[in-house]
């Protein structure tokens, strides 16, 4: 399972990083001696995912407001309550 986190880039902007890792070596007591893994910049994918989520929430709100307006014929109530 990957770990996803954000880091501040040396150019002072934020990037999304995905990390895959596993224990490579343990001693006889089970203590971790070595880790192995990779990381990659997934900023473009993460930004697209977040934009999709925002768009889905907006479309859901608009759909509810539209349905409410058709039912009540009152735009203010439809926008404020979404019911």
C-alpha positions, 0 to 999 in steps of 0.5 A: 500500500503506498503512502501519499504525502505533500512536500515543499519543493526547493523552488518553494511550491508543493508537490504530491509524493507517492511512496512505496517501501518495504522492509529489506532486512531484519536482525534475529530479534526482528528489528528493522535494519534496512528499508527499500522503496521508491517515491514519485511525484504524482502532483499532476494526477493528484491535482486532476483527482482533486479537481474532479472531486470539486467538479462532482460536488459542484454538479451534485449541488447544482442538480439538487438546487435545480430539482428544488427549484423545479419543485418549489419555483423559488430560486433563493430557497433552491440555492440556499437550502438545496432541498 
